[in-house]
Amino acid sequence: MADTDVKPSPDVAPERQERGRRLDNLLLLLLFVAALALMYVALPVLQAAALTSALRILLVMIGGLLPAMIYASFIEGRLPTLLTEYKQSLRRLGYPENAQQYRDKFDVIYGQDRAGRSSGVRSPIVTATLLAFVGWLLVFFPPVGEVQGLAPNPTPLAYGFLGAYIFGLGSLVRQYVTDDLQIRYYASLTSRYLTVFVLSSLVALLAQPGSDSGLSSADSYLLAAFVIGLFPSTGLRVAQRLGTAALGVVLKGFQEPQPLSKLDGLNAYHEDRLLLEGIESLQNLICVKIVDLMLKTRYPVEQIVDWIDQALLHLHARDRIEDFQASGLRTATDFLDAYEMPELPEDERPGWREDLARLLDSQRSDGVSEAQLVHTLALLETMAAALRLDPNLFHVHYWRGHEYEALPEDVERARTVADLKLMQGLPDEAIVAYDELLLKFPNYRTALLYRGLAYFALGEYSRAIDDYTTAIDFGGSTWEGARYAYVERGRALVELEDYDEASRNYQDALKAYEAFPEAHLELAYVQMTYLGQYDQAIEQLLTVIGEGFKEAEARANLGLARYMRSDQMSRAADLRAGELEQARSDLERAVRLKPDLIDAYLNLARVLQDLGRGAEAVRTLTDALLKLETVFDPESAYRARLHRGNLFLAQNDYQAAVNDYRAATQLAPDDAAAFFNLGVALRQLDQLDVAAAAFGKAVRLNPRHAPAHQELGDVAAALDTFDDAEGAYSTALQLTRDAGDRSGQALAHLGLGMLYRRLDDRQPDARRELEQAMTLAEDLVYTQACFELGLLHMDAGEFEAAITRFKTSAELFDVLGDTRASVEANLQLGRAQLAQQDGTAAAEPLDRAQRELRRVFEPQNPADAQLQRDIEAELARLGTA
């Protein structure tokens, strides 16, 4: 099964990441050594006290390196998590999270190269760090010849730098704790330093040192320099916004009809931050690239999505936006969900939409005119049509429709190991691997689905069902894997023989998915195979065929369902024949569509056999076996051989039947049925020794196979191995008695009676067994037992009783259509009457026996030839009597 929520992606090798960290550390070390060298050279020149100089050096080092250290800490500790969250958000927005263009955007923003290394050595961080060192030198190192403590140098340059540094450091810390520390902020810091250096130099030119009154002019200039460094550029933007608002009162060109301030949850700080990214209005917001905005602003994607969702409704609703908000519809997706109402039947939606229009109109006035209602309905339809096609809404919809998913790089290795174990037929080890994966990602629905497959392979169907159910709950109807989970859950329920629940499972799947032909197919299988609901199954299969899904398989199952339904029409011969013809048509269409669909051939042969087309059934099975020569499918080949052997047996082609049965025993050497059928065919060929061996193999494979014991008794009796025959009949009798099989018991009693009749000392036992057989049996077995009792009476000289039995058996054999048995009964009846010296009465059954034998006589059949000789001998006796 293809996995739709896990996509493989190449990851950065750990060695390359480690190499990047080493370069960053090397950069910091070089900067540190450079600072020490600078201090060592400058110390004698400056001639400061040793302790004071050491403290100054320490402050300069800390102040100079701190911005770079903050970035290094961010790269090491937070950047990997940010990358994962970024790809997570891309995935939920419907973007390909592993596309190189999005990774490039991330790398550019956060200063990484293709190998995952920090590009600090080529970034504004170096410049900002060097300028920080320069600034701190200006702060702490006075001109040559002056000695002072740790107080900053009283110069505009020093105080301007301190203001810029304090503001810049505060900004970096704020960006660090909000996970928004981007490389561009160091460019801004560099620009601030340089600007402050220039402006402070201008202030120094204006300073008038030496004034003594109050706050000296020099101190004023120092304070001014500090404010210049500290005052953020945000103040300038605020001033600009205030000026623009003031001008908007006078000049309409400065007015913004759709300002950002209309949105819920967006304050002045957010508005100012978005303004930095060029977003000044709602129209700008809905056209923004979400990927860039979530990278640059680090606002939660949920918040950005909600703002865009609101903005879309504002722009489409215009002056009716307050009506929508008062009705509880604050976003475009809220409106579409309320308008579409997919859970409502189609015929109820117009009424619902009219109610929605009335609700909106009621926000303006209590009474709603018909014209106003029509206008609002048209507005809603126009808005819905526009929003459905709005490309900006796609990612909003996608975000709202998808929950958290584990990222491929987090799970791919563990999933690969677990999947390989499952494919290698090691479900126990696969379950252990899936358990470890789910311990880290408990909501990982695909792992739950595959672990369910592993449990299924172990026969732990209840656990498999639990995993399938949880996967469906996590995935919902938006997850395509849920379809597969529904199918597999139904199969597990079938294994537990909970067929009603399996049927409900597939019906739930069809409710969840409007088009789900596989669920129709599986439901039909359960209905026709286990529930006997053939009409419902046929309806499901016709739906599958109508949807064009696996038409060959659906046609094959449709033919089988019709065939099974035909068994319910046994009393209506015309209806049954018509149903069988439809089944034949469906199955023939199935094999034309898919010639390697072996089951369709096998079922078609069954249908043709029931239609009385035995020769066509044989050809169909022959075609199936030709197909199977190129496909390794021993199970299907076995069934085809067994079925064709049965057809040959019914057509009295015993040698062909033996050939197929022998092939079946080779395909399934542990199956008793093939050996049993082989024994039956061999017995018809009078190969009794080989038949006995086949029946013996059948009872060894299945000691409770009563028919095999019965046949083994018959063969043993024919071979005059009476003890073996008695043991086989007795076992068959016990097995059929345990199973409550009256006809099987009658057959075993008949076999014992016939065996005992041949033994002089077991005549009473023979009579008892034969009478018991007549008590339990019907039809043919009853008639055979009656005939055997006649023979027993003849052997005992009880001719009147024998005549009665023979008359009854002759009439019944004739009714049952067993002509040769009827001939034998009439022959024995004539003999019994001749034994009573009643030649007139004996003539009629002997003449009847002769006429019936001529009708079925086969010269190559030794039994027919012997009957003919016996009849002629009795007629000769009759002529001389």
MOKAJO-V990756 format. One record per residue. N is the residue number from 1. RES is the residue in one letter. SS is DSSP state (@ for helix, = for strand, . for the rest). PHI is phi in radians with two decimals (* if undefined). Layout:
N/RES/SS/PHI
N/RES/SS/PHI
//
This chain:
1/M/./*
2/A/./-1.28
3/D/./-1.76
4/T/./-1.57
5/D/./-1.90
6/V/./-2.34
7/K/./-2.09
8/P/./-1.19
9/S/./-2.52
10/P/./-1.21
11/D/./-1.93
12/V/./-1.22
13/A/./-1.15
14/P/@/-1.02
15/E/@/-1.12
16/R/@/-1.21
17/Q/@/-1.11
18/E/@/-1.13
19/R/@/-1.13
20/G/@/-1.13
21/R/@/-1.11
22/R/@/-1.12
23/L/@/-1.11
24/D/@/-1.10
25/N/@/-1.11
26/L/@/-1.12
27/L/@/-1.05
28/L/@/-1.10
29/L/@/-1.12
30/L/@/-1.10
31/L/@/-1.12
32/F/@/-1.11
33/V/@/-1.11
34/A/@/-1.08
35/A/@/-1.13
36/L/@/-1.08
37/A/@/-1.09
38/L/@/-1.10
39/M/@/-1.15
40/Y/@/-1.14
41/V/@/-1.26
42/A/@/-1.35
43/L/@/-1.07
44/P/@/-1.10
45/V/@/-1.15
46/L/@/-1.31
47/Q/./0.90
48/A/./-1.59
49/A/./-1.10
50/A/@/-1.05
51/L/@/-1.14
52/T/@/-1.08
53/S/@/-1.12
54/A/@/-1.10
55/L/@/-1.14
56/R/@/-1.07
57/I/@/-1.03
58/L/@/-1.09
59/L/@/-1.13
60/V/@/-1.10
61/M/@/-1.11
62/I/@/-1.11
63/G/@/-1.08
64/G/@/-1.25
65/L/@/-1.54
66/L/@/-1.01
67/P/@/-1.01
68/A/@/-1.19
69/M/@/-1.17
70/I/@/-1.07
71/Y/@/-1.17
72/A/@/-1.08
73/S/@/-1.13
74/F/@/-1.13
75/I/@/-1.09
76/E/@/-1.25
77/G/@/-1.63
78/R/./-1.94
79/L/@/-1.09
80/P/@/-1.03
81/T/@/-1.16
82/L/@/-1.10
83/L/@/-1.10
84/T/@/-1.10
85/E/@/-1.13
86/Y/@/-1.08
87/K/@/-1.18
88/Q/@/-1.05
89/S/@/-1.17
90/L/@/-0.99
91/R/@/-1.07
92/R/@/-1.28
93/L/@/-1.43
94/G/./1.64
95/Y/./-1.54
96/P/./-1.26
97/E/./-1.13
98/N/./-1.74
99/A/./-1.15
100/Q/@/-1.12
101/Q/@/-1.10
102/Y/@/-1.35
103/R/@/-1.16
104/D/@/-1.12
105/K/@/-1.05
106/F/@/-1.09
107/D/@/-1.11
108/V/@/-1.13
109/I/@/-1.13
110/Y/@/-1.82
111/G/./1.25
112/Q/=/-1.97
113/D/./-1.78
114/R/./-1.09
115/A/./-1.55
116/G/./1.47
117/R/./-1.60
118/S/=/-1.19
119/S/./-1.67
120/G/@/-1.03
121/V/@/-1.16
122/R/@/-2.11
123/S/./-2.09
124/P/@/-1.08
125/I/@/-1.08
126/V/@/-1.11
127/T/@/-1.11
128/A/@/-1.11
129/T/@/-1.17
130/L/@/-1.11
131/L/@/-1.17
132/A/@/-1.13
133/F/@/-1.05
134/V/@/-1.05
135/G/@/-1.08
136/W/@/-1.22
137/L/@/-1.12
138/L/@/-1.14
139/V/@/-1.30
140/F/@/-1.88
141/F/./-1.95
142/P/./-1.34
143/P/./-1.04
144/V/./-1.05
145/G/./1.71
146/E/./-1.75
147/V/./-2.13
148/Q/./-2.60
149/G/./-1.43
150/L/./-1.58
151/A/./-1.18
152/P/./-1.08
153/N/./-1.07
154/P/./-1.38
155/T/./-2.20
156/P/@/-0.98
157/L/@/-1.07
158/A/@/-1.12
159/Y/@/-1.26
160/G/@/-1.12
161/F/@/-1.09
162/L/@/-1.03
163/G/@/-1.08
164/A/@/-1.12
165/Y/@/-1.18
166/I/@/-1.08
167/F/@/-1.14
168/G/@/-1.11
169/L/@/-1.13
170/G/@/-1.06
171/S/@/-1.11
172/L/@/-1.12
173/V/@/-1.10
174/R/@/-1.09
175/Q/@/-1.15
176/Y/@/-1.12
177/V/@/-1.28
178/T/./-1.71
179/D/./1.02
180/D/./-2.21
181/L/./-1.47
182/Q/./-1.86
183/I/@/-1.12
184/R/@/-1.21
185/Y/@/-1.14
186/Y/@/-1.26
187/A/@/-1.13
188/S/@/-1.11
189/L/@/-1.15
190/T/@/-1.07
191/S/@/-1.06
192/R/@/-1.10
193/Y/@/-1.03
194/L/@/-1.12
195/T/@/-1.08
196/V/@/-1.14
197/F/@/-1.03
198/V/@/-1.19
199/L/@/-1.14
200/S/@/-1.16
201/S/@/-1.10
202/L/@/-1.16
203/V/@/-1.11
204/A/@/-1.07
205/L/@/-1.19
206/L/@/-1.58
207/A/./-1.20
208/Q/./-2.10
209/P/./-1.15
210/G/./1.85
211/S/./-1.23
212/D/./-1.95
213/S/./-1.52
214/G/./0.86
215/L/./-1.33
216/S/./-1.05
217/S/@/-1.05
218/A/@/-1.12
219/D/@/-1.11
220/S/@/-1.07
221/Y/@/-1.19
222/L/@/-1.11
223/L/@/-1.11
224/A/@/-1.11
225/A/@/-1.11
226/F/@/-1.13
227/V/@/-1.12
228/I/@/-1.03
229/G/@/-1.26
230/L/@/-1.46
231/F/./-1.13
232/P/./-1.35
233/S/@/-1.16
234/T/@/-1.03
235/G/@/-1.04
236/L/@/-1.12
237/R/@/-1.18
238/V/@/-1.07
239/A/@/-1.07
240/Q/@/-1.09
241/R/@/-1.12
242/L/@/-1.09
243/G/@/-1.15
244/T/@/-1.10
245/A/@/-1.12
246/A/@/-1.16
247/L/@/-1.18
248/G/@/-1.11
249/V/@/-1.18
250/V/@/-1.63
251/L/./-1.98
252/K/@/-1.14
253/G/@/-1.10
254/F/@/-1.59
255/Q/./-1.43
256/E/./-1.96
257/P/./-1.18
258/Q/./-2.18
259/P/./-1.28
260/L/@/-1.14
261/S/@/-1.14
262/K/@/-1.26
263/L/./-1.46
264/D/./-1.18
265/G/./1.37
266/L/./-2.06
267/N/./-1.76
268/A/@/-1.12
269/Y/@/-1.14
270/H/@/-1.06
271/E/@/-1.09
272/D/@/-1.15
273/R/@/-1.17
274/L/@/-1.20
275/L/@/-1.09
276/L/@/-1.05
277/E/./-1.61
278/G/./1.44
279/I/./-1.83
280/E/./-1.97
281/S/./-2.58
282/L/@/-1.11
283/Q/@/-1.12
284/N/@/-1.07
285/L/@/-1.17
286/I/@/-1.28
287/C/./-1.67
288/V/./-1.25
289/K/./-1.45
290/I/@/-1.03
291/V/@/-1.03
292/D/@/-1.17
293/L/@/-1.18
294/M/@/-1.26
295/L/@/-1.34
296/K/@/-1.43
297/T/@/-1.70
298/R/./1.05
299/Y/./-1.24
300/P/./-0.96
301/V/@/-1.09
302/E/@/-0.99
303/Q/@/-1.21
304/I/@/-1.09
305/V/@/-1.06
306/D/@/-1.14
307/W/@/-1.06
308/I/@/-1.12
309/D/@/-1.06
310/Q/@/-1.12
311/A/@/-1.04
312/L/@/-1.07
313/L/@/-1.19
314/H/@/-1.02
315/L/@/-1.21
316/H/@/-1.51
317/A/@/-1.45
318/R/@/0.94
319/D/@/-1.32
320/R/@/-1.66
321/I/@/-1.08
322/E/@/-1.15
323/D/@/-1.13
324/F/@/-1.11
325/Q/@/-1.13
326/A/@/-1.17
327/S/./-1.53
328/G/./1.62
329/L/./-1.87
330/R/./-1.84
331/T/./-2.32
332/A/@/-1.11
333/T/@/-1.21
334/D/@/-1.01
335/F/@/-1.11
336/L/@/-1.09
337/D/@/-1.08
338/A/@/-1.23
339/Y/@/-1.37
340/E/@/-1.28
341/M/./0.77
342/P/./-1.10
343/E/./-1.33
344/L/./-1.45
345/P/./-1.06
346/E/@/-1.01
347/D/@/-1.29
348/E/@/-1.66
349/R/@/-1.20
350/P/@/-0.99
351/G/@/-1.11
352/W/@/-1.11
353/R/@/-1.17
354/E/@/-1.13
355/D/@/-1.10
356/L/@/-1.13
357/A/@/-1.12
358/R/@/-1.10
359/L/@/-1.08
360/L/@/-1.15
361/D/@/-1.18
362/S/./-1.19
363/Q/./-1.24
364/R/./-1.75
365/S/./-2.71
366/D/./-1.23
367/G/./-1.66
368/V/./-2.05
369/S/./-1.33
370/E/@/-1.14
371/A/@/-1.14
372/Q/@/-1.11
373/L/@/-1.10
374/V/@/-1.09
375/H/@/-1.09
376/T/@/-1.17
377/L/@/-1.07
378/A/@/-1.13
379/L/@/-1.09
380/L/@/-1.11
381/E/@/-1.13
382/T/@/-1.12
383/M/@/-1.09
384/A/@/-1.09
385/A/@/-1.11
386/A/@/-1.18
387/L/@/-1.22
388/R/@/-1.05
389/L/./-1.67
390/D/./-1.27
391/P/./-1.14
392/N/@/-1.21
393/L/@/-1.48
394/F/@/-1.03
395/H/@/-1.22
396/V/@/-1.13
397/H/@/-1.05
398/Y/@/-1.09
399/W/@/-1.07
400/R/@/-1.21
401/G/@/-1.57
402/H/./-2.21
403/E/./-1.62
404/Y/./-1.03
405/E/./-2.32
406/A/./-1.16
407/L/./-1.40
408/P/@/-0.99
409/E/@/-1.19
410/D/@/-1.40
411/V/@/-2.17
412/E/@/-1.03
413/R/@/-1.12
414/A/@/-1.14
415/R/@/-1.11
416/T/@/-1.07
417/V/@/-1.07
418/A/@/-1.13
419/D/@/-1.11
420/L/@/-1.09
421/K/@/-1.06
422/L/@/-1.16
423/M/@/-1.20
424/Q/./-1.44
425/G/./1.34
426/L/./-2.09
427/P/@/-1.09
428/D/@/-1.04
429/E/@/-1.21
430/A/@/-1.11
431/I/@/-1.10
432/V/@/-1.05
433/A/@/-1.16
434/Y/@/-1.16
435/D/@/-1.06
436/E/@/-1.12
437/L/@/-1.15
438/L/@/-1.28
439/L/@/-1.15
440/K/@/-1.48
441/F/./-2.23
442/P/./-1.14
443/N/./-1.71
444/Y/./-1.35
445/R/@/-1.15
446/T/@/-1.14
447/A/@/-1.12
448/L/@/-1.09
449/L/@/-1.06
450/Y/@/-1.25
451/R/@/-1.15
452/G/@/-1.05
453/L/@/-1.10
454/A/@/-1.15
455/Y/@/-1.09
456/F/@/-1.07
457/A/@/-1.09
458/L/./-1.50
459/G/./1.43
460/E/./-1.60
461/Y/@/-1.21
462/S/@/-1.12
463/R/@/-1.15
464/A/@/-1.07
465/I/@/-1.10
466/D/@/-1.05
467/D/@/-1.19
468/Y/@/-1.05
469/T/@/-1.13
470/T/@/-1.12
471/A/@/-1.07
472/I/@/-1.13
473/D/@/-1.10
474/F/@/-1.23
475/G/@/-1.39
476/G/./1.22
477/S/./-1.29
478/T/./-1.44
479/W/./-1.63
480/E/./-1.12
481/G/@/-1.09
482/A/@/-1.11
483/R/@/-1.04
484/Y/@/-1.11
485/A/@/-1.12
486/Y/@/-1.06
487/V/@/-1.07
488/E/@/-1.19
489/R/@/-1.14
490/G/@/-1.09
491/R/@/-1.17
492/A/@/-1.15
493/L/@/-1.13
494/V/@/-1.11
495/E/@/-1.09
496/L/./-1.45
497/E/./1.09
498/D/./-1.69
499/Y/@/-1.24
500/D/@/-1.10
501/E/@/-1.19
502/A/@/-1.08
503/S/@/-1.09
504/R/@/-1.13
505/N/@/-1.04
506/Y/@/-1.21
507/Q/@/-1.17
508/D/@/-1.09
509/A/@/-1.08
510/L/@/-1.21
511/K/@/-1.27
512/A/@/-1.30
513/Y/./-2.20
514/E/./-1.14
515/A/./-2.06
516/F/./-2.54
517/P/@/-1.06
518/E/@/-1.12
519/A/@/-1.17
520/H/@/-1.02
521/L/@/-1.13
522/E/@/-1.17
523/L/@/-1.09
524/A/@/-1.07
525/Y/@/-1.07
526/V/@/-1.11
527/Q/@/-1.14
528/M/@/-1.48
529/T/@/-1.53
530/Y/./-2.03
531/L/./-1.82
532/G/./1.17
533/Q/./-1.67
534/Y/@/-1.24
535/D/@/-1.09
536/Q/@/-1.14
537/A/@/-1.10
538/I/@/-1.09
539/E/@/-1.09
540/Q/@/-1.10
541/L/@/-1.19
542/L/@/-1.13
543/T/@/-1.11
544/V/@/-1.05
545/I/@/-1.11
546/G/@/-1.10
547/E/./-1.51
548/G/./1.24
549/F/./-1.80
550/K/./0.77
551/E/@/-1.07
552/A/@/-1.08
553/E/@/-1.11
554/A/@/-1.14
555/R/@/-1.10
556/A/@/-1.08
557/N/@/-1.20
558/L/@/-1.11
559/G/@/-1.08
560/L/@/-1.16
561/A/@/-1.10
562/R/@/-1.12
563/Y/@/-1.10
564/M/@/-1.19
565/R/@/-1.19
566/S/@/-1.12
567/D/@/-1.13
568/Q/@/-1.44
569/M/@/-1.94
570/S/./-1.06
571/R/./-1.51
572/A/./-1.93
573/A/@/-1.07
574/D/@/-1.14
575/L/@/-1.10
576/R/@/-1.12
577/A/@/-1.10
578/G/@/-1.13
579/E/@/-1.15
580/L/@/-1.13
581/E/@/-1.15
582/Q/@/-1.13
583/A/@/-1.07
584/R/@/-1.07
585/S/@/-1.07
586/D/@/-1.13
587/L/@/-1.22
588/E/@/-1.14
589/R/@/-1.12
590/A/@/-1.09
591/V/@/-1.28
592/R/@/-1.25
593/L/@/-1.23
594/K/./-2.46
595/P/./-1.09
596/D/./-1.72
597/L/./-1.50
598/I/@/-1.10
599/D/@/-1.02
600/A/@/-1.13
601/Y/@/-1.07
602/L/@/-1.12
603/N/@/-1.23
604/L/@/-1.09
605/A/@/-1.09
606/R/@/-1.11
607/V/@/-1.12
608/L/@/-1.10
609/Q/@/-1.10
610/D/@/-1.18
611/L/./-1.44
612/G/./1.43
613/R/./-1.84
614/G/@/-1.08
615/A/@/-1.13
616/E/@/-1.16
617/A/@/-1.10
618/V/@/-1.12
619/R/@/-1.10
620/T/@/-1.09
621/L/@/-1.20
622/T/@/-1.13
623/D/@/-1.06
624/A/@/-1.08
625/L/@/-1.18
626/L/@/-1.15
627/K/@/-1.11
628/L/@/-1.25
629/E/./-1.17
630/T/./-1.83
631/V/./-2.25
632/F/./-1.47
633/D/./-2.55
634/P/@/-1.07
635/E/@/-1.11
636/S/@/-1.18
637/A/@/-1.08
638/Y/@/-1.07
639/R/@/-1.13
640/A/@/-1.14
641/R/@/-1.11
642/L/@/-1.11
643/H/@/-1.17
644/R/@/-1.16
645/G/@/-1.05
646/N/@/-1.11
647/L/@/-1.13
648/F/@/-1.07
649/L/@/-1.11
650/A/@/-1.16
651/Q/./-1.60
652/N/./1.11
653/D/./-1.62
654/Y/@/-1.21
655/Q/@/-1.19
656/A/@/-1.11
657/A/@/-1.10
658/V/@/-1.05
659/N/@/-1.08
660/D/@/-1.21
661/Y/@/-1.15
662/R/@/-1.08
663/A/@/-1.10
664/A/@/-1.13
665/T/@/-1.16
666/Q/@/-1.30
667/L/@/-1.31
668/A/./-2.35
669/P/./-1.18
670/D/./-1.84
671/D/./-1.81
672/A/@/-1.24
673/A/@/-1.08
674/A/@/-1.12
675/F/@/-1.17
676/F/@/-1.09
677/N/@/-1.11
678/L/@/-1.06
679/G/@/-1.07
680/V/@/-1.08
681/A/@/-1.17
682/L/@/-1.12
683/R/@/-1.12
684/Q/@/-1.17
685/L/./-1.51
686/D/./1.12
687/Q/./-1.66
688/L/@/-1.19
689/D/@/-1.07
690/V/@/-1.20
691/A/@/-1.10
692/A/@/-1.04
693/A/@/-1.13
694/A/@/-1.15
695/F/@/-1.14
696/G/@/-1.08
697/K/@/-1.13
698/A/@/-1.10
699/V/@/-1.31
700/R/@/-1.26
701/L/@/-1.25
702/N/./-2.41
703/P/./-1.05
704/R/./-1.77
705/H/./-1.48
706/A/@/-1.04
707/P/@/-1.04
708/A/@/-1.16
709/H/@/-1.09
710/Q/@/-1.10
711/E/@/-1.14
712/L/@/-1.10
713/G/@/-1.13
714/D/@/-1.08
715/V/@/-1.19
716/A/@/-1.09
717/A/@/-1.12
718/A/@/-1.15
719/L/./-1.56
720/D/./1.10
721/T/./-1.71
722/F/@/-1.15
723/D/@/-1.09
724/D/@/-1.10
725/A/@/-1.13
726/E/@/-1.07
727/G/@/-1.11
728/A/@/-1.17
729/Y/@/-1.10
730/S/@/-1.11
731/T/@/-1.12
732/A/@/-1.07
733/L/@/-1.10
734/Q/@/-1.14
735/L/@/-1.14
736/T/@/-1.23
737/R/@/-1.16
738/D/@/-1.11
739/A/@/-1.49
740/G/./1.23
741/D/./-1.66
742/R/@/-1.16
743/S/@/-1.17
744/G/@/-1.14
745/Q/@/-1.11
746/A/@/-1.07
747/L/@/-1.15
748/A/@/-1.16
749/H/@/-1.07
750/L/@/-1.08
751/G/@/-1.05
752/L/@/-1.13
753/G/@/-1.10
754/M/@/-1.14
755/L/@/-1.17
756/Y/@/-1.17
757/R/@/-1.11
758/R/./-1.41
759/L/./-1.84
760/D/@/-1.05
761/D/@/-1.55
762/R/@/-2.11
763/Q/@/-1.06
764/P/@/-1.05
765/D/@/-1.10
766/A/@/-1.08
767/R/@/-1.05
768/R/@/-1.08
769/E/@/-1.15
770/L/@/-1.21
771/E/@/-1.14
772/Q/@/-1.15
773/A/@/-1.12
774/M/@/-1.16
775/T/@/-1.18
776/L/@/-1.58
777/A/./-1.66
778/E/./-2.37
779/D/@/0.96
780/L/@/-1.13
781/V/@/-1.12
782/Y/@/-1.04
783/T/@/-1.14
784/Q/@/-1.13
785/A/@/-1.12
786/C/@/-1.09
787/F/@/-1.08
788/E/@/-1.12
789/L/@/-1.14
790/G/@/-1.06
791/L/@/-1.09
792/L/@/-1.11
793/H/@/-1.13
794/M/@/-1.07
795/D/@/-1.09
796/A/./-1.56
797/G/./1.36
798/E/./-1.66
799/F/@/-1.23
800/E/@/-1.09
801/A/@/-1.13
802/A/@/-1.14
803/I/@/-1.04
804/T/@/-1.06
805/R/@/-1.12
806/F/@/-1.20
807/K/@/-1.05
808/T/@/-1.09
809/S/@/-1.16
810/A/@/-1.10
811/E/@/-1.12
812/L/@/-1.21
813/F/@/-1.07
814/D/@/-1.15
815/V/@/-1.13
816/L/@/-1.34
817/G/./1.42
818/D/./-1.64
819/T/@/-1.15
820/R/@/-1.12
821/A/@/-1.14
822/S/@/-1.16
823/V/@/-1.05
824/E/@/-1.08
825/A/@/-1.17
826/N/@/-1.17
827/L/@/-1.05
828/Q/@/-1.19
829/L/@/-1.12
830/G/@/-1.08
831/R/@/-1.09
832/A/@/-1.11
833/Q/@/-1.26
834/L/@/-1.12
835/A/@/-1.11
836/Q/./-1.66
837/Q/./1.12
838/D/./-1.96
839/G/@/-1.14
840/T/@/-1.08
841/A/@/-1.19
842/A/@/-1.25
843/A/@/-1.10
844/E/@/-1.09
845/P/@/-1.10
846/L/@/-1.22
847/D/@/-1.10
848/R/@/-1.09
849/A/@/-1.08
850/Q/@/-1.17
851/R/@/-1.12
852/E/@/-1.14
853/L/@/-1.16
854/R/@/-1.04
855/R/@/-1.21
856/V/@/-2.05
857/F/./-1.12
858/E/./-2.17
859/P/./-1.03
860/Q/./-1.39
861/N/./-1.58
862/P/@/-1.06
863/A/@/-1.14
864/D/@/-1.13
865/A/@/-1.11
866/Q/@/-1.16
867/L/@/-1.07
868/Q/@/-1.07
869/R/@/-1.14
870/D/@/-1.13
871/I/@/-1.15
872/E/@/-1.08
873/A/@/-1.14
874/E/@/-1.21
875/L/@/-1.17
876/A/@/-1.13
877/R/@/-1.09
878/L/@/-1.13
879/G/@/-1.21
880/T/@/-1.64
881/A/./-1.31
//
